[in-house]
Amino acid sequence: MKLPLLFLLPMIFIASGCSGGDNSTPKQNTETTRDDTKNLKPRQEIKNNLSMIEGEVLGNYREDETDFVLKMRTSVVAKVDENENMAVLGEEIFMTPNFIIDEKGAIADDPVNTRLKQLSRIDKGATIRVHAFYVLKKGWYIKDYLIKN
């Protein structure tokens, strides 16, 4: 009789340990209190950036007057109005035109677009001045060509 009890007692202890009762992992409270929000960092705001960039054209990679990329070395950089300046002095950058598009998705007949098309004919070595903005993971876009008089 003692032998069956020796086997039965460990089985009872094992069975009671596996029941999962109140010994299980406590559930997390998902409520957020006012004190929790004080510890949150403020969100990063996306700021507009627009730079006046002047520099030497190092290359003009042109397919046609609306499909081209300029490579230039910056010699003057400045912010425009209250926008952030993302350009760095002496940097070599690639820039593409940012044409104004009409409702149909075509390049609009606009004075800004006319000036941007003139950039497609710029020769290597020329000095140009543009308003440009930077888009993360995409690069520099020319918003307007500032023709010197």
Backbone as CSV, one residue per row, in Angstrom:
resi,resn,N_x,N_y,N_z,CA_x,CA_y,CA_z,C_x,C_y,C_z
1,MET,0.814,-1.183,0.000,0.000,0.000,0.000,0.863,1.256,0.000
2,LYS,2.026,1.218,0.636,2.894,2.367,0.661,3.442,2.668,-0.727
3,LEU,3.668,1.643,-1.520,4.220,1.835,-2.855,3.282,2.624,-3.756
4,PRO,1.951,2.338,-3.818,1.077,3.149,-4.658,0.990,4.598,-4.184
5,LEU,1.079,4.843,-2.875,1.033,6.213,-2.378,2.251,7.015,-2.808
6,LEU,3.417,6.359,-2.887,4.631,7.048,-3.324,4.508,7.512,-4.783
7,PHE,3.794,6.751,-5.596,3.583,7.167,-6.994,2.449,8.170,-7.114
8,LEU,1.464,8.056,-6.268,0.284,8.904,-6.340,0.573,10.326,-5.867
9,LEU,1.359,10.507,-4.807,1.655,11.836,-4.278,2.394,12.729,-5.288
10,PRO,3.444,12.257,-5.936,4.102,13.133,-6.933,3.168,13.500,-8.093
11,MET,2.261,12.591,-8.455,1.330,12.876,-9.541,0.367,13.992,-9.145
12,ILE,-0.031,14.004,-7.867,-0.936,15.054,-7.387,-0.219,16.406,-7.412
13,PHE,1.040,16.436,-6.968,1.799,17.695,-6.975,2.015,18.216,-8.407
14,ILE,2.311,17.324,-9.323,2.514,17.723,-10.721,1.224,18.255,-11.309
15,ALA,0.125,17.596,-11.046,-1.170,18.022,-11.571,-1.587,19.368,-10.995
16,SER,-1.315,19.620,-9.726,-1.703,20.903,-9.131,-0.812,22.036,-9.649
17,GLY,0.433,21.756,-9.988,1.334,22.783,-10.532,0.990,23.154,-11.953
18,CYS,0.374,22.283,-12.715,0.025,22.535,-14.108,-1.356,23.154,-14.276
19,SER,-2.065,23.343,-13.189,-3.442,23.840,-13.321,-3.477,25.280,-13.814
20,GLY,-2.426,26.054,-13.589,-2.358,27.418,-14.107,-3.084,28.416,-13.260
21,GLY,-3.763,28.068,-12.250,-4.506,28.943,-11.350,-4.051,30.392,-11.363
22,ASP,-3.803,30.960,-10.208,-3.414,32.357,-10.069,-1.922,32.567,-10.214
23,ASN,-1.161,31.525,-10.429,0.278,31.651,-10.560,0.698,32.115,-11.946
24,SER,-0.222,32.241,-12.881,0.132,32.606,-14.254,0.607,34.060,-14.310
25,THR,1.177,34.443,-15.439,1.698,35.793,-15.635,0.580,36.811,-15.494
26,PRO,0.791,37.858,-14.709,-0.266,38.853,-14.538,-0.539,39.595,-15.844
27,LYS,-1.795,39.942,-16.067,-2.185,40.675,-17.263,-1.734,42.117,-17.125
28,GLN,-1.283,42.708,-18.253,-0.850,44.099,-18.228,-2.047,45.016,-18.345
29,ASN,-2.007,46.071,-17.601,-3.066,47.065,-17.648,-2.779,47.992,-18.834
30,THR,-3.694,48.099,-19.774,-3.461,48.897,-20.976,-3.974,50.321,-20.857
31,GLU,-4.490,50.668,-19.701,-4.966,52.035,-19.527,-3.784,52.984,-19.420
32,THR,-3.906,54.156,-20.044,-2.873,55.174,-19.970,-3.352,56.265,-19.041
33,THR,-2.537,56.575,-18.083,-2.911,57.622,-17.142,-2.316,58.943,-17.585
34,ARG,-2.769,59.994,-16.966,-2.270,61.334,-17.290,-0.776,61.431,-16.992
35,ASP,-0.301,60.764,-15.951,1.121,60.794,-15.604,1.958,60.116,-16.683
36,ASP,1.407,59.076,-17.327,2.140,58.384,-18.392,2.379,59.309,-19.577
37,THR,1.427,60.170,-19.884,1.579,61.046,-21.046,2.591,62.151,-20.811
38,LYS,2.899,62.445,-19.571,3.914,63.466,-19.278,5.295,62.983,-19.682
39,ASN,5.486,61.669,-19.689,6.795,61.106,-20.008,7.008,60.887,-21.503
40,LEU,5.980,61.112,-22.322,6.112,60.914,-23.765,6.894,62.062,-24.380
41,LYS,7.753,61.735,-25.325,8.515,62.759,-26.039,7.626,63.389,-27.098
42,PRO,7.811,64.670,-27.366,6.996,65.300,-28.410,7.333,64.711,-29.777
43,ARG,6.326,64.663,-30.655,6.535,64.122,-31.997,7.420,65.064,-32.793
44,GLN,8.209,64.463,-33.660,9.002,65.264,-34.581,8.070,65.847,-35.632
45,GLU,8.118,67.134,-35.821,7.284,67.753,-36.829,8.044,67.818,-38.139
46,ILE,7.305,67.621,-39.211,7.901,67.753,-40.528,7.935,69.238,-40.851
47,LYS,9.128,69.752,-41.097,9.277,71.169,-41.366,9.470,71.377,-42.859
48,ASN,8.917,72.465,-43.342,9.137,72.821,-44.738,10.582,73.260,-44.898
49,ASN,11.166,72.873,-45.998,12.506,73.352,-46.278,12.527,73.920,-47.678
50,LEU,13.169,75.032,-47.819,13.346,75.685,-49.117,14.641,76.458,-49.027
51,SER,15.548,76.161,-49.919,16.865,76.776,-49.906,17.098,77.543,-51.193
52,MET,17.797,78.659,-51.063,18.319,79.345,-52.244,19.722,78.774,-52.416
53,ILE,19.957,78.187,-53.570,21.240,77.547,-53.828,21.836,78.141,-55.090
54,GLU,23.084,78.577,-54.970,23.821,79.044,-56.139,25.049,78.172,-56.255
55,GLY,25.393,77.823,-57.478,26.563,76.991,-57.648,26.892,76.714,-59.095
56,GLU,27.975,76.000,-59.281,28.471,75.649,-60.608,27.853,74.337,-61.072
57,VAL,27.398,74.325,-62.318,26.844,73.111,-62.911,28.005,72.191,-63.281
58,LEU,28.009,70.996,-62.710,29.061,70.008,-62.994,28.622,69.029,-64.076
59,GLY,27.335,68.955,-64.329,26.820,68.068,-65.356,25.340,68.299,-65.574
60,ASN,24.913,68.089,-66.824,23.494,68.203,-67.174,23.131,66.917,-67.907
61,TYR,22.403,66.052,-67.228,22.029,64.760,-67.790,20.611,64.908,-68.328
62,ARG,20.507,65.120,-69.646,19.262,65.545,-70.266,18.731,64.519,-71.242
63,GLU,17.446,64.207,-71.086,16.724,63.413,-72.079,15.960,64.363,-72.996
64,ASP,15.254,65.307,-72.398,14.571,66.370,-73.132,14.375,67.543,-72.172
65,GLU,13.613,68.566,-72.579,13.507,69.772,-71.752,12.719,69.578,-70.459
66,THR,12.033,68.466,-70.318,11.298,68.204,-69.075,11.855,67.015,-68.294
67,ASP,12.827,66.338,-68.850,13.402,65.158,-68.206,14.919,65.324,-68.155
68,PHE,15.389,65.903,-67.049,16.823,66.122,-66.895,17.191,66.146,-65.416
69,VAL,18.480,65.944,-65.170,19.039,66.007,-63.820,20.294,66.871,-63.900
70,LEU,20.387,67.843,-63.000,21.575,68.680,-62.922,22.432,68.233,-61.750
71,LYS,23.735,68.197,-61.981,24.676,67.981,-60.894,25.376,69.310,-60.677
72,MET,25.377,69.771,-59.435,26.029,71.054,-59.175,26.771,71.040,-57.845
73,ARG,27.741,71.938,-57.724,28.473,72.147,-56.480,28.008,73.474,-55.910
74,THR,27.539,73.456,-54.680,26.993,74.658,-54.071,28.115,75.623,-53.678
75,SER,27.901,76.922,-53.966,28.855,77.947,-53.553,28.196,78.978,-52.637
76,VAL,26.869,79.077,-52.701,26.096,79.945,-51.813,24.834,79.184,-51.439
77,VAL,24.521,79.148,-50.138,23.274,78.530,-49.686,22.639,79.440,-48.647
78,ALA,21.310,79.517,-48.670,20.590,80.335,-47.689,19.169,79.825,-47.576
79,LYS,18.567,80.041,-46.410,17.168,79.665,-46.244,16.297,80.713,-46.926
80,VAL,15.100,80.312,-47.296,14.152,81.207,-47.937,12.997,81.421,-46.966
81,ASP,12.726,82.668,-46.631,11.669,83.039,-45.687,11.852,82.289,-44.369
82,GLU,10.801,81.675,-43.861,10.856,80.974,-42.574,11.116,79.483,-42.727
83,ASN,11.480,79.042,-43.904,11.731,77.621,-44.168,13.121,77.234,-43.681
84,GLU,13.298,75.957,-43.438,14.601,75.427,-43.054,15.500,75.322,-44.279
85,ASN,16.799,75.507,-44.089,17.781,75.335,-45.155,18.428,73.968,-44.977
86,MET,18.329,73.130,-46.001,18.909,71.787,-45.930,20.203,71.680,-46.743
87,ALA,20.540,72.711,-47.494,21.721,72.666,-48.350,22.987,72.910,-47.532
88,VAL,24.083,72.323,-47.994,25.377,72.453,-47.336,26.345,73.090,-48.323
89,LEU,27.079,74.067,-47.853,28.044,74.783,-48.680,29.145,73.833,-49.164
90,GLY,29.435,73.862,-50.451,30.482,73.033,-51.028,30.053,71.619,-51.379
91,GLU,28.810,71.295,-51.147,28.290,69.955,-51.405,28.000,69.769,-52.896
92,GLU,28.226,68.567,-53.402,27.833,68.220,-54.762,26.484,67.512,-54.690
93,ILE,25.502,68.063,-55.399,24.139,67.527,-55.319,23.567,67.299,-56.711
94,PHE,22.622,66.379,-56.790,21.851,66.136,-58.000,20.470,66.738,-57.788
95,MET,19.968,67.443,-58.814,18.693,68.131,-58.690,17.821,67.828,-59.906
96,THR,16.542,67.605,-59.650,15.576,67.411,-60.724,14.513,68.511,-60.638
97,PRO,13.914,68.878,-61.771,12.901,69.935,-61.745,11.597,69.451,-61.114
98,ASN,10.924,70.353,-60.435,9.628,70.066,-59.828,8.593,70.901,-60.584
99,PHE,8.144,70.386,-61.711,7.210,71.117,-62.566,5.833,71.229,-61.917
100,ILE,5.151,72.318,-62.221,3.765,72.502,-61.792,2.891,71.708,-62.751
101,ILE,2.014,70.883,-62.196,1.168,69.989,-62.990,-0.269,70.514,-62.975
102,ASP,-0.946,70.408,-64.124,-2.347,70.843,-64.188,-3.280,69.709,-63.750
103,GLU,-4.597,69.960,-63.830,-5.595,68.977,-63.382,-5.533,67.670,-64.155
104,LYS,-5.064,67.725,-65.386,-5.003,66.530,-66.239,-3.714,65.732,-66.042
105,GLY,-2.809,66.263,-65.210,-1.553,65.573,-64.960,-0.446,65.949,-65.923
106,ALA,-0.684,66.951,-66.759,0.329,67.405,-67.704,1.075,68.613,-67.117
107,ILE,2.246,68.879,-67.656,3.007,70.042,-67.214,2.264,71.297,-67.654
108,ALA,1.933,72.138,-66.685,1.126,73.335,-66.947,1.912,74.378,-67.732
109,ASP,1.162,75.202,-68.468,1.753,76.337,-69.158,1.873,77.455,-68.131
110,ASP,3.058,77.580,-67.531,3.264,78.459,-66.397,4.654,79.105,-66.529
111,PRO,4.818,80.361,-66.080,6.141,81.001,-66.162,7.230,80.254,-65.379
112,VAL,6.879,79.656,-64.251,7.864,78.885,-63.474,8.318,77.681,-64.286
113,ASN,7.380,76.985,-64.924,7.750,75.821,-65.743,8.608,76.235,-66.930
114,THR,8.337,77.389,-67.501,9.146,77.899,-68.617,10.587,78.115,-68.160
115,ARG,10.761,78.696,-66.966,12.121,78.904,-66.442,12.800,77.565,-66.147
116,LEU,12.039,76.613,-65.597,12.626,75.299,-65.321,13.078,74.603,-66.603
117,LYS,12.315,74.759,-67.667,12.696,74.161,-68.955,13.992,74.778,-69.483
118,GLN,14.235,76.058,-69.179,15.484,76.712,-69.604,16.701,76.042,-68.960
119,LEU,16.513,75.512,-67.762,17.619,74.822,-67.077,18.079,73.581,-67.831
120,SER,17.204,73.008,-68.621,17.582,71.802,-69.365,18.667,72.096,-70.396
121,ARG,18.830,73.357,-70.753,19.825,73.755,-71.757,21.088,74.366,-71.148
122,ILE,21.198,74.347,-69.826,22.365,74.919,-69.136,23.593,74.063,-69.422
123,ASP,24.699,74.729,-69.710,25.950,74.033,-69.998,26.768,73.789,-68.732
124,LYS,27.603,72.761,-68.802,28.531,72.459,-67.721,29.441,73.672,-67.519
125,GLY,29.687,74.035,-66.272,30.542,75.178,-65.950,29.773,76.459,-65.672
126,ALA,28.502,76.497,-66.058,27.686,77.691,-65.810,27.367,77.804,-64.321
127,THR,27.148,79.030,-63.873,26.718,79.270,-62.497,25.235,79.598,-62.516
128,ILE,24.477,78.891,-61.691,23.027,79.114,-61.639,22.593,79.354,-60.197
129,ARG,21.404,79.953,-60.054,20.794,80.176,-58.743,19.371,79.637,-58.812
130,VAL,19.019,78.789,-57.846,17.691,78.166,-57.833,17.109,78.187,-56.424
131,HIS,15.818,78.054,-56.360,15.142,77.706,-55.109,14.900,76.218,-55.195
132,ALA,15.310,75.485,-54.164,15.185,74.029,-54.188,14.795,73.526,-52.806
133,PHE,14.188,72.337,-52.787,13.823,71.704,-51.524,14.270,70.256,-51.555
134,TYR,14.470,69.703,-50.352,14.970,68.349,-50.214,13.868,67.433,-49.708
135,VAL,13.742,66.264,-50.333,12.786,65.240,-49.904,13.593,64.020,-49.474
136,LEU,13.352,63.575,-48.239,14.075,62.445,-47.682,13.943,61.214,-48.574
137,LYS,15.043,60.549,-48.834,15.151,59.336,-49.641,14.842,59.557,-51.120
138,LYS,14.619,60.810,-51.524,14.366,61.085,-52.935,15.359,62.084,-53.497
139,GLY,15.750,63.063,-52.704,16.762,64.006,-53.148,16.252,65.427,-53.309
140,TRP,16.993,66.189,-54.110,16.732,67.613,-54.308,15.817,67.856,-55.501
141,TYR,14.881,68.783,-55.320,13.970,69.197,-56.381,14.076,70.705,-56.565
142,ILE,14.171,71.125,-57.811,14.253,72.547,-58.131,12.831,73.092,-58.212
143,LYS,12.544,74.072,-57.364,11.217,74.693,-57.371,11.145,75.834,-58.374
144,ASP,12.239,76.605,-58.507,12.259,77.730,-59.434,13.699,78.061,-59.802
145,TYR,13.875,78.521,-61.020,15.156,78.974,-61.531,15.164,80.486,-61.424
146,LEU,16.136,81.002,-60.669,16.230,82.447,-60.461,17.245,83.004,-61.452
147,ILE,16.737,83.551,-62.528,17.588,84.059,-63.608,18.199,85.378,-63.178
148,LYS,19.523,85.473,-63.292,20.215,86.715,-62.946,20.044,87.707,-64.088
149,ASN,19.780,88.944,-63.740,19.653,89.996,-64.780,20.958,90.729,-64.970
